[in-house]
């Protein structure tokens, strides 16, 4: 069986503020699974969770090694350059900091980057070499 990523947790300073930000981006919070101290969103075939930074450090016993962002970038692939621009504009209007405006890439695509209010990096990309399924998931061939 191949490894399967089912959940990505972003550690945040303020659950309510982060939840509002991601709802403004269009993510829909699960009312049944979410609680005051954690929010869960369906994000394609994975779940995106927002949880308090201190709670995550305690739960993982990671206080001795975690100094903040571990260099992870969450990416969303979309179907066109115009969609990249639209997602970046929506993120900026929701309070994101645009780190790199959308531009043509060396690999033939089009992408841009933003940071959410807690400093998590997001890449929004159009890759003409990848096909997306009807739900927006990448059809990655072996």
N, CA, C and O of each residue as an XYZ file, in Angstrom:
568
protein
N       0.838     -1.178      0.000
C       0.000      0.000      0.000
C       0.884      1.244      0.000
O       1.854      1.321      0.754
N       0.550      2.212     -0.843
C       1.297      3.465     -0.923
C       0.990      4.352      0.277
O      -0.110      4.289      0.826
N       1.949      5.177      0.689
C       1.655      6.135      1.760
C       0.536      7.077      1.329
O       0.397      7.399      0.149
N      -0.253      7.508      2.297
C      -1.386      8.377      2.013
C      -1.386      9.527      3.008
O      -1.442      9.293      4.215
N      -1.327     10.742      2.538
C      -1.436     11.900      3.422
C      -2.913     12.208      3.571
O      -3.607     12.468      2.588
N      -3.391     12.177      4.813
C      -4.808     12.403      5.057
C      -5.086     13.727      5.751
O      -6.209     14.230      5.694
N      -4.063     14.311      6.417
C      -4.282     15.520      7.193
C      -3.035     16.392      7.161
O      -1.920     15.899      7.334
N      -3.226     17.682      6.942
C      -2.162     18.674      7.076
C      -2.620     19.637      8.160
O      -3.690     20.237      8.057
N      -1.801     19.783      9.207
C      -2.128     20.685     10.303
C      -1.249     21.920     10.230
O      -0.022     21.819     10.214
N      -1.876     23.082     10.185
C      -1.161     24.342     10.267
C      -1.313     24.861     11.690
O      -2.428     25.026     12.185
N      -0.195     25.114     12.337
C      -0.220     25.608     13.713
C      -0.345     27.113     13.687
O       0.432     27.799     13.023
N      -1.330     27.629     14.415
C      -1.675     29.043     14.336
C      -1.692     29.691     15.716
O      -1.790     29.011     16.738
N      -1.597     31.006     15.725
C      -1.608     31.760     16.978
C      -3.035     31.990     17.484
O      -3.263     32.022     18.694
N      -3.989     32.149     16.576
C      -5.366     32.473     16.944
C      -6.303     31.656     16.060
O      -6.446     31.941     14.871
N      -6.942     30.638     16.642
C      -7.797     29.719     15.873
C      -8.920     30.478     15.160
O      -9.146     30.258     13.970
N      -9.617     31.357     15.858
C     -10.751     32.067     15.257
C     -10.310     32.937     14.086
O     -10.954     32.946     13.037
N      -9.216     33.667     14.264
C      -8.708     34.535     13.192
C      -8.271     33.704     11.985
O      -8.594     34.047     10.848
N      -7.543     32.619     12.225
C      -7.084     31.761     11.133
C      -8.263     31.096     10.441
O      -8.271     30.969      9.217
N      -9.258     30.670     11.212
C     -10.449     30.046     10.629
C     -11.166     31.024      9.707
O     -11.568     30.661      8.601
N     -11.324     32.254     10.160
C     -11.979     33.269      9.327
C     -11.199     33.507      8.039
O     -11.797     33.662      6.974
N      -9.869     33.537      8.126
C      -9.034     33.732      6.939
C      -9.276     32.620      5.919
O      -9.508     32.894      4.742
N      -9.221     31.368      6.371
C      -9.385     30.256      5.436
C     -10.810     30.159      4.903
O     -11.012     29.722      3.770
N     -11.791     30.552      5.689
C     -13.164     30.600      5.178
C     -13.281     31.663      4.089
O     -14.010     31.465      3.117
N     -12.576     32.788      4.233
C     -12.593     33.824      3.193
C     -11.934     33.332      1.910
O     -12.249     33.815      0.822
N     -11.016     32.366      2.036
C     -10.404     31.780      0.833
C     -11.327     30.775      0.154
O     -11.050     30.338     -0.962
N     -12.415     30.407      0.814
C     -13.376     29.485      0.222
C     -13.389     28.096      0.840
O     -14.184     27.250      0.430
N     -12.524     27.841      1.819
C     -12.550     26.548      2.498
C     -13.801     26.486      3.376
O     -14.195     27.484      3.979
N     -14.420     25.307      3.442
C     -15.635     25.124      4.227
C     -15.292     24.308      5.468
O     -14.808     23.180      5.374
N     -15.553     24.900      6.629
C     -15.242     24.259      7.907
C     -16.265     23.170      8.213
O     -17.465     23.348      8.004
N     -15.772     22.047      8.708
C     -16.659     20.990      9.182
C     -17.205     21.397     10.543
O     -16.455     21.504     11.513
N     -18.492     21.621     10.613
C     -19.108     22.001     11.886
C     -19.127     20.821     12.850
O     -19.026     21.004     14.064
N     -19.253     19.625     12.318
C     -19.326     18.434     13.162
C     -17.969     18.101     13.784
O     -17.906     17.760     14.965
N     -16.895     18.193     13.021
C     -15.578     17.781     13.520
C     -14.851     18.897     14.272
O     -14.036     18.615     15.151
N     -15.129     20.141     13.943
C     -14.404     21.264     14.536
C     -14.886     21.558     15.954
O     -16.020     21.262     16.329
N     -13.973     22.155     16.726
C     -14.277     22.589     18.091
C     -13.690     23.982     18.264
O     -13.122     24.537     17.323
N     -13.820     24.552     19.457
C     -13.287     25.897     19.691
C     -11.778     25.956     19.502
O     -11.249     26.986     19.083
N     -11.069     24.854     19.808
C      -9.609     24.873     19.768
C      -9.015     24.198     18.536
O      -7.799     24.020     18.464
N      -9.844     23.821     17.569
C      -9.344     23.214     16.328
C     -10.407     23.357     15.237
O     -11.597     23.165     15.487
N      -9.969     23.689     14.042
C     -10.874     23.757     12.890
C     -10.409     22.781     11.832
O      -9.212     22.657     11.572
N     -11.359     22.085     11.222
C     -11.065     21.126     10.163
C     -11.797     21.543      8.890
O     -12.980     21.885      8.917
N     -11.066     21.507      7.775
C     -11.622     21.858      6.467
C     -11.344     20.730      5.487
O     -10.271     20.127      5.514
N     -12.305     20.447      4.627
C     -12.065     19.513      3.533
C     -11.243     20.244      2.488
O     -11.576     21.360      2.087
N     -10.158     19.600      2.048
C      -9.255     20.222      1.074
C      -8.892     19.174      0.029
O      -7.769     18.671      0.004
N      -9.841     18.854     -0.819
C      -9.608     17.775     -1.780
C      -9.625     16.443     -1.059
O     -10.551     16.153     -0.301
N      -8.612     15.638     -1.289
C      -8.569     14.320     -0.657
C      -7.892     14.346      0.705
O      -7.712     13.296      1.322
N      -7.515     15.520      1.180
C      -6.921     15.645      2.512
C      -7.766     16.593      3.359
O      -8.619     17.321      2.851
N      -7.507     16.563      4.653
C      -8.153     17.484      5.578
C      -7.110     18.520      5.979
O      -5.973     18.173      6.297
N      -7.499     19.787      5.962
C      -6.657     20.871      6.444
C      -7.134     21.211      7.849
O      -8.307     21.522      8.056
N      -6.216     21.150      8.819
C      -6.556     21.451     10.205
C      -5.824     22.704     10.657
O      -4.692     22.955     10.244
N      -6.472     23.486     11.504
C      -5.856     24.642     12.154
C      -5.887     24.360     13.650
O      -6.950     24.130     14.228
N      -4.708     24.381     14.271
C      -4.602     24.042     15.684
C      -3.607     24.992     16.329
O      -2.720     25.509     15.650
N      -3.733     25.220     17.577
C      -2.834     26.127     18.283
C      -1.390     25.643     18.264
O      -1.112     24.458     18.450
N      -0.478     26.584     18.037
C       0.947     26.266     17.948
C       1.458     25.611     19.241
O       2.154     24.597     19.189
N       1.115     26.187     20.394
C       1.593     25.640     21.676
C       1.038     24.237     21.911
O       1.751     23.361     22.399
N      -0.231     24.022     21.566
C      -0.834     22.697     21.747
C      -0.142     21.655     20.869
O       0.064     20.522     21.305
N       0.217     22.023     19.641
C       0.894     21.081     18.749
C       2.287     20.752     19.262
O       2.698     19.592     19.244
N       3.015     21.763     19.718
C       4.357     21.526     20.261
C       4.279     20.571     21.443
O       5.088     19.650     21.556
N       3.302     20.790     22.328
C       3.139     19.911     23.490
C       2.755     18.501     23.062
O       3.320     17.527     23.559
N       1.803     18.384     22.147
C       1.322     17.068     21.716
C       2.433     16.250     21.071
O       2.512     15.040     21.287
N       3.296     16.893     20.278
C       4.360     16.177     19.570
C       5.656     16.090     20.376
O       6.629     15.484     19.927
N       5.668     16.699     21.574
C       6.894     16.754     22.380
C       8.040     17.345     21.556
O       9.160     16.835     21.566
N       7.734     18.429     20.844
C       8.676     18.997     19.881
C       9.288     20.315     20.339
O       9.908     21.013     19.536
N       9.126     20.669     21.612
C       9.617     21.947     22.095
C      11.112     22.144     21.942
O      11.572     23.270     21.751
N      11.876     21.065     22.024
C      13.330     21.185     21.946
C      13.829     21.419     20.524
O      14.938     21.917     20.331
N      13.020     21.066     19.528
C      13.533     21.205     18.160
C      12.735     22.149     17.283
O      13.254     22.623     16.273
N      11.506     22.435     17.629
C      10.699     23.264     16.746
C      10.907     24.736     17.061
O      10.595     25.205     18.155
N      11.431     25.445     16.093
C      11.662     26.873     16.257
C      10.726     27.693     15.372
O      10.896     28.906     15.253
N       9.754     27.055     14.760
C       8.801     27.782     13.914
C       8.547     27.030     12.630
O       8.451     25.803     12.632
N       8.438     27.752     11.542
C       8.140     27.162     10.247
C       9.230     26.185      9.852
O      10.415     26.520      9.862
N       8.825     24.986      9.507
C       9.769     23.951      9.131
C      10.111     23.948      7.659
O      10.662     22.964      7.163
N       9.804     25.009      6.946
C      10.155     25.080      5.533
C       9.175     24.367      4.626
O       9.534     24.005      3.505
N       7.959     24.158      5.071
C       6.947     23.481      4.258
C       6.131     24.528      3.502
O       5.786     25.575      4.051
N       5.830     24.238      2.250
C       4.954     25.076      1.438
C       3.756     24.232      1.036
O       3.920     23.139      0.494
N       2.560     24.726      1.295
C       1.341     24.074      0.841
C       1.038     24.641     -0.544
O       1.125     25.850     -0.758
N       0.685     23.773     -1.474
C       0.440     24.238     -2.842
C      -0.962     23.877     -3.302
O      -1.509     22.832     -2.951
N      -1.521     24.773     -4.094
C      -2.800     24.527     -4.744
C      -2.584     24.696     -6.240
O      -2.161     25.756     -6.702
N      -2.876     23.644     -6.990
C      -2.798     23.723     -8.443
C      -4.182     24.046     -8.977
O      -5.181     23.486     -8.527
N      -4.229     24.950     -9.935
C      -5.491     25.367    -10.539
C      -5.407     25.179    -12.056
O      -4.352     24.843    -12.595
N      -6.529     25.401    -12.728
C      -6.643     25.035    -14.133
C      -6.183     26.090    -15.129
O      -6.155     25.822    -16.330
N      -5.817     27.298    -14.655
C      -5.417     28.329    -15.611
C      -4.620     29.431    -14.915
O      -4.628     29.549    -13.690
N      -3.940     30.223    -15.719
C      -3.226     31.388    -15.195
C      -4.216     32.370    -14.561
O      -3.928     32.964    -13.522
N      -5.360     32.534    -15.178
C      -6.380     33.448    -14.660
C      -6.833     33.013    -13.258
O      -7.081     33.855    -12.395
N      -6.939     31.690    -13.037
C      -7.314     31.196    -11.710
C      -6.226     31.478    -10.681
O      -6.530     31.782     -9.528
N      -4.958     31.380    -11.086
C      -3.859     31.724    -10.173
C      -4.042     33.165     -9.707
O      -3.989     33.448     -8.510
N      -4.255     34.065    -10.649
C      -4.442     35.481    -10.316
C      -5.639     35.682     -9.384
O      -5.569     36.471     -8.442
N      -6.734     34.967     -9.648
C      -7.946     35.116     -8.836
C      -7.729     34.613     -7.411
O      -8.172     35.257     -6.460
N      -7.058     33.479     -7.249
C      -6.809     32.941     -5.909
C      -5.886     33.873     -5.125
O      -6.119     34.133     -3.945
N      -4.845     34.371     -5.778
C      -3.942     35.301     -5.097
C      -4.666     36.589     -4.687
O      -4.422     37.114     -3.601
N      -5.543     37.092     -5.535
C      -6.307     38.299     -5.205
C      -7.237     38.041     -4.026
O      -7.367     38.882     -3.136
N      -7.880     36.882     -4.020
C      -8.773     36.534     -2.905
C      -7.983     36.404     -1.614
O      -8.431     36.863     -0.563
N      -6.808     35.780     -1.684
C      -5.964     35.632     -0.492
C      -5.540     36.993      0.040
O      -5.582     37.233      1.246
N      -5.133     37.877     -0.854
C      -4.689     39.207     -0.426
C      -5.837     39.977      0.228
O      -5.642     40.640      1.247
N      -7.021     39.887     -0.352
C      -8.160     40.611      0.223
C      -8.587     40.014      1.562
O      -9.223     40.694      2.368
N      -8.241     38.743      1.807
C      -8.549     38.103      3.086
C      -7.498     38.393      4.151
O      -7.689     38.060      5.321
N      -6.383     39.015      3.749
C      -5.354     39.369      4.720
C      -4.008     38.705      4.521
O      -3.117     38.861      5.356
N      -3.839     37.967      3.435
C      -2.553     37.332      3.152
C      -1.545     38.363      2.666
O      -1.908     39.410      2.131
N      -0.280     38.045      2.862
C       0.802     38.871      2.322
C       1.291     38.206      1.038
O       1.733     37.058      1.066
N       1.216     38.906     -0.069
C       1.721     38.361     -1.331
C       3.245     38.433     -1.286
O       3.819     39.517     -1.181
N       3.890     37.285     -1.364
C       5.351     37.220     -1.330
C       5.944     37.299     -2.726
O       6.989     37.917     -2.934
N       5.270     36.668     -3.682
C       5.729     36.681     -5.074
C       4.497     36.766     -5.962
O       3.734     35.805     -6.053
N       4.293     37.897     -6.613
C       3.159     37.981     -7.533
C       3.281     36.915     -8.621
O       4.381     36.474     -8.953
N       2.159     36.519     -9.159
C       2.159     35.471    -10.181
C       2.998     35.881    -11.381
O       2.964     37.027    -11.829
N       3.750     34.915    -11.886
C       4.633     35.150    -13.020
C       4.870     33.826    -13.746
O       4.657     32.751    -13.186
N       5.309     33.921    -14.985
C       5.700     32.726    -15.743
C       6.898     32.078    -15.047
O       7.744     32.767    -14.477
N       6.959     30.756    -15.100
C       8.045     30.031    -14.440
C       9.041     29.485    -15.458
O       8.758     29.424    -16.654
N      10.205     29.091    -14.963
C      11.226     28.499    -15.829
C      10.790     27.145    -16.372
O      11.302     26.702    -17.400
N       9.843     26.474    -15.695
C       9.403     25.142    -16.117
C       8.157     25.190    -17.000
O       7.579     24.148    -17.310
N       7.738     26.390    -17.407
C       6.640     26.521    -18.356
C       5.284     26.766    -17.728
O       4.277     26.829    -18.434
N       5.241     26.904    -16.429
C       3.979     27.158    -15.751
C       3.830     28.610    -15.354
O       4.452     29.503    -15.929
N       2.989     28.824    -14.356
C       2.665     30.161    -13.876
C       2.338     30.026    -12.399
O       1.461     29.244    -12.032
N       3.035     30.782    -11.534
C       2.752     30.642    -10.110
C       3.030     31.920     -9.344
O       3.682     32.841     -9.837
N       2.517     31.949     -8.125
C       2.769     33.026     -7.180
C       2.678     32.456     -5.777
O       2.192     31.343     -5.577
N       3.154     33.236     -4.800
C       3.183     32.765     -3.412
C       2.574     33.806     -2.488
O       2.700     35.010     -2.711
N       1.905     33.313     -1.435
C       1.460     34.189     -0.360
C       1.741     33.544      0.981
O       1.933     32.332      1.078
N       1.763     34.372      2.011
C       1.872     33.893      3.388
C       0.560     34.194      4.088
O       0.026     35.299      3.986
N       0.044     33.196      4.802
C      -1.175     33.433      5.573
C      -0.841     34.277      6.805
O       0.334     34.563      7.036
N      -1.822     34.681      7.592
C      -1.523     35.546      8.741
C      -0.561     34.945      9.773
O       0.010     35.680     10.579
N      -0.373     33.623      9.760
C       0.567     32.987     10.680
C       1.909     32.678     10.022
O       2.767     32.044     10.636
N       2.097     33.122      8.777
C       3.376     32.930      8.101
C       3.519     31.624      7.340
O       4.617     31.309      6.882
N       2.435     30.843      7.187
C       2.508     29.619      6.390
C       2.531     29.993      4.912
O       1.738     30.818      4.458
N       3.433     29.386      4.179
C       3.586     29.706      2.760
C       2.676     28.850      1.898
O       2.536     27.646      2.112
N       2.065     29.495      0.928
C       1.204     28.842     -0.053
C       1.687     29.200     -1.449
O       1.965     30.362     -1.745
N       1.782     28.193     -2.299
C       2.043     28.405     -3.721
C       0.737     28.161     -4.458
O       0.068     27.156     -4.222
N       0.377     29.061     -5.336
C      -0.771     28.866     -6.217
C      -0.185     28.741     -7.621
O       0.503     29.644     -8.097
N      -0.463     27.612     -8.280
C       0.227     27.328     -9.536
C      -0.703     26.771    -10.603
O      -1.660     26.047    -10.332
N      -0.371     27.148    -11.820
C      -0.924     26.498    -13.013
C       0.239     25.759    -13.660
O       1.253     26.360    -14.016
N       0.078     24.446    -13.806
C       1.111     23.622    -14.430
C       0.523     23.002    -15.693
O      -0.295     22.086    -15.600
N       0.923     23.482    -16.875
C       0.353     22.954    -18.111
C       0.752     21.509    -18.390
O       0.207     20.881    -19.298
N       1.693     20.980    -17.621
C       2.166     19.606    -17.819
C       1.395     18.601    -16.965
O       1.571     17.394    -17.132
N       0.547     19.075    -16.056
C      -0.247     18.209    -15.194
C      -1.710     18.354    -15.532
O      -2.190     19.445    -15.838
N      -2.409     17.246    -15.474
C      -3.848     17.241    -15.696
C      -4.546     17.229    -14.337
O      -4.099     16.553    -13.410
N      -5.642     17.977    -14.223
C      -6.441     17.988    -13.004
C      -7.700     17.161    -13.220
O      -8.272     17.158    -14.311
N      -8.132     16.453    -12.162
C      -9.386     15.711    -12.280
C     -10.563     16.649    -12.040
O     -10.372     17.848    -11.836
N     -11.774     16.111    -12.064
C     -12.974     16.934    -11.949
C     -13.092     17.651    -10.603
O     -13.824     18.634    -10.489
N     -12.372     17.163     -9.576
C     -12.380     17.805     -8.262
C     -11.195     18.737     -8.060
O     -11.024     19.282     -6.970
N     -10.378     18.930     -9.082
C      -9.214     19.802     -8.967
C      -7.969     19.113     -8.455
O      -6.950     19.765     -8.230
N      -8.033     17.793     -8.265
C      -6.860     17.033     -7.819
C      -5.914     16.777     -8.981
O      -6.342     16.653    -10.129
N      -4.634     16.700     -8.676
C      -3.617     16.433     -9.695
C      -3.631     14.959    -10.079
O      -3.583     14.086     -9.212
N      -3.696     14.685    -11.382
C      -3.568     13.321    -11.885
C      -2.092     13.092    -12.160
O      -1.606     13.357    -13.260
N      -1.385     12.599    -11.158
C       0.051     12.384    -11.275
C       0.290     10.964    -11.766
O      -0.047      9.998    -11.081
N       0.877     10.839    -12.967
C       1.118      9.522    -13.543
C       2.427      8.947    -13.010
O       3.363      9.675    -12.681
N       2.462      7.635    -12.936
C       3.697      6.967    -12.451
C       4.760      7.015    -13.500
O       5.862      6.511    -13.285
